[in-house]
Amino acid sequence: MPFIQPAGLFVATTESHYLGQELTIAYQLPGSTARHEFQGLVVWINPLGASGGRPAGIGVKIITDASTHKHHIESLLSRELASGDLTCTM
């Protein structure tokens, strides 16, 4: 989510969240055994049944160590650009 500075991530979920909610997010990138964790803030909500067939989920602003997490995620996405798989990237 490039419009969220310094970095943001869309998390597909049907769980209920609210704007401004603080979360701890843990993720593991495909092909890696390392588990990464950051503190984030909910800044965007796509509710279940959103128009245009958009997936339910939340946009999370990465608060802790944003540049490191942004680098990890962007490295993965750059490898996926040639893939025909669907993503929720913006």
CNS distance restraints for C-alpha pairs under 8 A (distance, minus, plus):
assign (resid   1 and name CA) (resid   7 and name CA) 7.17 0.50 0.50
assign (resid   1 and name CA) (resid   8 and name CA) 5.18 0.50 0.50
assign (resid   1 and name CA) (resid   9 and name CA) 5.73 0.50 0.50
assign (resid   1 and name CA) (resid  10 and name CA) 6.84 0.50 0.50
assign (resid   1 and name CA) (resid  59 and name CA) 7.53 0.50 0.50
assign (resid   1 and name CA) (resid  89 and name CA) 6.79 0.50 0.50
assign (resid   1 and name CA) (resid  90 and name CA) 5.58 0.50 0.50
assign (resid   2 and name CA) (resid   7 and name CA) 6.78 0.50 0.50
assign (resid   2 and name CA) (resid   8 and name CA) 6.86 0.50 0.50
assign (resid   2 and name CA) (resid  90 and name CA) 7.14 0.50 0.50
assign (resid   3 and name CA) (resid   8 and name CA) 7.97 0.50 0.50
assign (resid   4 and name CA) (resid   8 and name CA) 5.31 0.50 0.50
assign (resid   4 and name CA) (resid  61 and name CA) 6.27 0.50 0.50
assign (resid   5 and name CA) (resid  61 and name CA) 7.29 0.50 0.50
assign (resid   6 and name CA) (resid  61 and name CA) 7.77 0.50 0.50
assign (resid   6 and name CA) (resid  62 and name CA) 7.35 0.50 0.50
assign (resid   6 and name CA) (resid  66 and name CA) 6.47 0.50 0.50
assign (resid   6 and name CA) (resid  67 and name CA) 7.38 0.50 0.50
assign (resid   7 and name CA) (resid  61 and name CA) 6.03 0.50 0.50
assign (resid   7 and name CA) (resid  62 and name CA) 5.53 0.50 0.50
assign (resid   7 and name CA) (resid  66 and name CA) 5.92 0.50 0.50
assign (resid   7 and name CA) (resid  67 and name CA) 7.29 0.50 0.50
assign (resid   7 and name CA) (resid  70 and name CA) 6.03 0.50 0.50
assign (resid   8 and name CA) (resid  59 and name CA) 6.71 0.50 0.50
assign (resid   8 and name CA) (resid  60 and name CA) 5.39 0.50 0.50
assign (resid   8 and name CA) (resid  61 and name CA) 4.35 0.50 0.50
assign (resid   8 and name CA) (resid  62 and name CA) 5.35 0.50 0.50
assign (resid   8 and name CA) (resid  70 and name CA) 7.79 0.50 0.50
assign (resid   9 and name CA) (resid  59 and name CA) 5.70 0.50 0.50
assign (resid   9 and name CA) (resid  60 and name CA) 5.28 0.50 0.50
assign (resid   9 and name CA) (resid  61 and name CA) 6.67 0.50 0.50
assign (resid   9 and name CA) (resid  62 and name CA) 7.30 0.50 0.50
assign (resid  10 and name CA) (resid  57 and name CA) 6.85 0.50 0.50
assign (resid  10 and name CA) (resid  58 and name CA) 5.66 0.50 0.50
assign (resid  10 and name CA) (resid  59 and name CA) 4.45 0.50 0.50
assign (resid  10 and name CA) (resid  60 and name CA) 6.20 0.50 0.50
assign (resid  10 and name CA) (resid  88 and name CA) 7.24 0.50 0.50
assign (resid  10 and name CA) (resid  89 and name CA) 7.59 0.50 0.50
assign (resid  11 and name CA) (resid  57 and name CA) 5.44 0.50 0.50
assign (resid  11 and name CA) (resid  58 and name CA) 5.34 0.50 0.50
assign (resid  11 and name CA) (resid  59 and name CA) 6.36 0.50 0.50
assign (resid  11 and name CA) (resid  60 and name CA) 7.31 0.50 0.50
assign (resid  12 and name CA) (resid  55 and name CA) 6.68 0.50 0.50
assign (resid  12 and name CA) (resid  56 and name CA) 5.83 0.50 0.50
assign (resid  12 and name CA) (resid  57 and name CA) 4.09 0.50 0.50
assign (resid  12 and name CA) (resid  58 and name CA) 6.53 0.50 0.50
assign (resid  13 and name CA) (resid  56 and name CA) 5.78 0.50 0.50
assign (resid  13 and name CA) (resid  57 and name CA) 4.45 0.50 0.50
assign (resid  13 and name CA) (resid  58 and name CA) 7.05 0.50 0.50
assign (resid  14 and name CA) (resid  47 and name CA) 7.61 0.50 0.50
assign (resid  14 and name CA) (resid  48 and name CA) 6.41 0.50 0.50
assign (resid  14 and name CA) (resid  56 and name CA) 5.84 0.50 0.50
assign (resid  14 and name CA) (resid  57 and name CA) 6.29 0.50 0.50
assign (resid  15 and name CA) (resid  57 and name CA) 7.96 0.50 0.50
assign (resid  17 and name CA) (resid  21 and name CA) 6.94 0.50 0.50
assign (resid  17 and name CA) (resid  42 and name CA) 7.64 0.50 0.50
assign (resid  17 and name CA) (resid  45 and name CA) 7.78 0.50 0.50
assign (resid  17 and name CA) (resid  58 and name CA) 7.72 0.50 0.50
assign (resid  18 and name CA) (resid  42 and name CA) 6.82 0.50 0.50
assign (resid  18 and name CA) (resid  45 and name CA) 7.65 0.50 0.50
assign (resid  19 and name CA) (resid  41 and name CA) 7.82 0.50 0.50
assign (resid  19 and name CA) (resid  42 and name CA) 5.16 0.50 0.50
assign (resid  19 and name CA) (resid  43 and name CA) 5.50 0.50 0.50
assign (resid  19 and name CA) (resid  44 and name CA) 6.74 0.50 0.50
assign (resid  19 and name CA) (resid  45 and name CA) 7.39 0.50 0.50
assign (resid  20 and name CA) (resid  41 and name CA) 5.71 0.50 0.50
assign (resid  20 and name CA) (resid  42 and name CA) 5.17 0.50 0.50
assign (resid  20 and name CA) (resid  43 and name CA) 6.25 0.50 0.50
assign (resid  21 and name CA) (resid  41 and name CA) 5.61 0.50 0.50
assign (resid  21 and name CA) (resid  42 and name CA) 5.30 0.50 0.50
assign (resid  22 and name CA) (resid  39 and name CA) 7.08 0.50 0.50
assign (resid  22 and name CA) (resid  40 and name CA) 5.69 0.50 0.50
assign (resid  22 and name CA) (resid  41 and name CA) 4.61 0.50 0.50
assign (resid  22 and name CA) (resid  42 and name CA) 6.55 0.50 0.50
assign (resid  23 and name CA) (resid  39 and name CA) 5.76 0.50 0.50
assign (resid  23 and name CA) (resid  40 and name CA) 5.20 0.50 0.50
assign (resid  23 and name CA) (resid  41 and name CA) 6.17 0.50 0.50
assign (resid  23 and name CA) (resid  42 and name CA) 7.57 0.50 0.50
assign (resid  24 and name CA) (resid  37 and name CA) 6.94 0.50 0.50
assign (resid  24 and name CA) (resid  38 and name CA) 5.74 0.50 0.50
assign (resid  24 and name CA) (resid  39 and name CA) 4.59 0.50 0.50
assign (resid  24 and name CA) (resid  40 and name CA) 6.18 0.50 0.50
assign (resid  25 and name CA) (resid  37 and name CA) 5.52 0.50 0.50
assign (resid  25 and name CA) (resid  38 and name CA) 5.43 0.50 0.50
assign (resid  25 and name CA) (resid  39 and name CA) 6.29 0.50 0.50
assign (resid  25 and name CA) (resid  40 and name CA) 6.98 0.50 0.50
assign (resid  26 and name CA) (resid  35 and name CA) 6.82 0.50 0.50
assign (resid  26 and name CA) (resid  36 and name CA) 5.54 0.50 0.50
assign (resid  26 and name CA) (resid  37 and name CA) 4.18 0.50 0.50
assign (resid  26 and name CA) (resid  38 and name CA) 6.58 0.50 0.50
assign (resid  27 and name CA) (resid  35 and name CA) 5.82 0.50 0.50
assign (resid  27 and name CA) (resid  36 and name CA) 5.34 0.50 0.50
assign (resid  27 and name CA) (resid  37 and name CA) 6.36 0.50 0.50
assign (resid  28 and name CA) (resid  32 and name CA) 6.75 0.50 0.50
assign (resid  28 and name CA) (resid  33 and name CA) 6.96 0.50 0.50
assign (resid  28 and name CA) (resid  34 and name CA) 6.17 0.50 0.50
assign (resid  28 and name CA) (resid  35 and name CA) 4.78 0.50 0.50
assign (resid  28 and name CA) (resid  36 and name CA) 6.20 0.50 0.50
assign (resid  29 and name CA) (resid  33 and name CA) 7.78 0.50 0.50
assign (resid  29 and name CA) (resid  34 and name CA) 7.61 0.50 0.50
assign (resid  29 and name CA) (resid  35 and name CA) 7.76 0.50 0.50
assign (resid  29 and name CA) (resid  73 and name CA) 7.75 0.50 0.50
assign (resid  29 and name CA) (resid  76 and name CA) 7.38 0.50 0.50
assign (resid  36 and name CA) (resid  69 and name CA) 7.89 0.50 0.50
assign (resid  38 and name CA) (resid  62 and name CA) 6.78 0.50 0.50
assign (resid  38 and name CA) (resid  63 and name CA) 7.08 0.50 0.50
assign (resid  38 and name CA) (resid  64 and name CA) 5.55 0.50 0.50
assign (resid  38 and name CA) (resid  65 and name CA) 7.30 0.50 0.50
assign (resid  38 and name CA) (resid  69 and name CA) 7.93 0.50 0.50
assign (resid  39 and name CA) (resid  62 and name CA) 6.33 0.50 0.50
assign (resid  39 and name CA) (resid  63 and name CA) 5.51 0.50 0.50
assign (resid  39 and name CA) (resid  64 and name CA) 5.47 0.50 0.50
assign (resid  40 and name CA) (resid  60 and name CA) 5.71 0.50 0.50
assign (resid  40 and name CA) (resid  61 and name CA) 5.30 0.50 0.50
assign (resid  40 and name CA) (resid  62 and name CA) 4.60 0.50 0.50
assign (resid  40 and name CA) (resid  63 and name CA) 5.10 0.50 0.50
assign (resid  40 and name CA) (resid  64 and name CA) 7.28 0.50 0.50
assign (resid  41 and name CA) (resid  60 and name CA) 5.30 0.50 0.50
assign (resid  41 and name CA) (resid  61 and name CA) 5.10 0.50 0.50
assign (resid  41 and name CA) (resid  62 and name CA) 6.80 0.50 0.50
assign (resid  41 and name CA) (resid  63 and name CA) 7.10 0.50 0.50
assign (resid  42 and name CA) (resid  58 and name CA) 6.51 0.50 0.50
assign (resid  42 and name CA) (resid  59 and name CA) 5.86 0.50 0.50
assign (resid  42 and name CA) (resid  60 and name CA) 4.59 0.50 0.50
assign (resid  42 and name CA) (resid  61 and name CA) 6.42 0.50 0.50
assign (resid  43 and name CA) (resid  58 and name CA) 7.45 0.50 0.50
assign (resid  43 and name CA) (resid  59 and name CA) 5.57 0.50 0.50
assign (resid  43 and name CA) (resid  60 and name CA) 5.75 0.50 0.50
assign (resid  43 and name CA) (resid  61 and name CA) 6.44 0.50 0.50
assign (resid  44 and name CA) (resid  58 and name CA) 5.39 0.50 0.50
assign (resid  44 and name CA) (resid  59 and name CA) 4.45 0.50 0.50
assign (resid  44 and name CA) (resid  60 and name CA) 6.95 0.50 0.50
assign (resid  45 and name CA) (resid  56 and name CA) 7.76 0.50 0.50
assign (resid  45 and name CA) (resid  57 and name CA) 6.04 0.50 0.50
assign (resid  45 and name CA) (resid  58 and name CA) 4.50 0.50 0.50
assign (resid  45 and name CA) (resid  59 and name CA) 6.24 0.50 0.50
assign (resid  46 and name CA) (resid  50 and name CA) 6.06 0.50 0.50
assign (resid  46 and name CA) (resid  54 and name CA) 7.29 0.50 0.50
assign (resid  46 and name CA) (resid  55 and name CA) 6.89 0.50 0.50
assign (resid  46 and name CA) (resid  56 and name CA) 4.95 0.50 0.50
assign (resid  46 and name CA) (resid  57 and name CA) 5.13 0.50 0.50
assign (resid  46 and name CA) (resid  58 and name CA) 6.04 0.50 0.50
assign (resid  47 and name CA) (resid  55 and name CA) 7.98 0.50 0.50
assign (resid  47 and name CA) (resid  56 and name CA) 5.06 0.50 0.50
assign (resid  47 and name CA) (resid  57 and name CA) 6.58 0.50 0.50
assign (resid  48 and name CA) (resid  55 and name CA) 7.21 0.50 0.50
assign (resid  48 and name CA) (resid  56 and name CA) 4.72 0.50 0.50
assign (resid  48 and name CA) (resid  57 and name CA) 7.74 0.50 0.50
assign (resid  49 and name CA) (resid  53 and name CA) 7.23 0.50 0.50
assign (resid  49 and name CA) (resid  54 and name CA) 7.74 0.50 0.50
assign (resid  49 and name CA) (resid  55 and name CA) 7.78 0.50 0.50
assign (resid  49 and name CA) (resid  56 and name CA) 7.04 0.50 0.50
assign (resid  50 and name CA) (resid  54 and name CA) 5.70 0.50 0.50
assign (resid  50 and name CA) (resid  55 and name CA) 7.08 0.50 0.50
assign (resid  50 and name CA) (resid  56 and name CA) 6.85 0.50 0.50
assign (resid  55 and name CA) (resid  88 and name CA) 7.90 0.50 0.50
assign (resid  62 and name CA) (resid  66 and name CA) 5.44 0.50 0.50
assign (resid  62 and name CA) (resid  69 and name CA) 7.96 0.50 0.50
assign (resid  65 and name CA) (resid  69 and name CA) 6.61 0.50 0.50
assign (resid  66 and name CA) (resid  70 and name CA) 5.91 0.50 0.50
assign (resid  67 and name CA) (resid  71 and name CA) 6.10 0.50 0.50
assign (resid  68 and name CA) (resid  72 and name CA) 6.36 0.50 0.50
assign (resid  69 and name CA) (resid  73 and name CA) 6.17 0.50 0.50
assign (resid  70 and name CA) (resid  74 and name CA) 5.91 0.50 0.50
assign (resid  71 and name CA) (resid  75 and name CA) 5.96 0.50 0.50
assign (resid  72 and name CA) (resid  76 and name CA) 6.54 0.50 0.50
assign (resid  73 and name CA) (resid  77 and name CA) 6.25 0.50 0.50
assign (resid  74 and name CA) (resid  78 and name CA) 5.96 0.50 0.50
assign (resid  75 and name CA) (resid  79 and name CA) 6.64 0.50 0.50
assign (resid  76 and name CA) (resid  80 and name CA) 6.54 0.50 0.50
assign (resid  77 and name CA) (resid  81 and name CA) 6.38 0.50 0.50
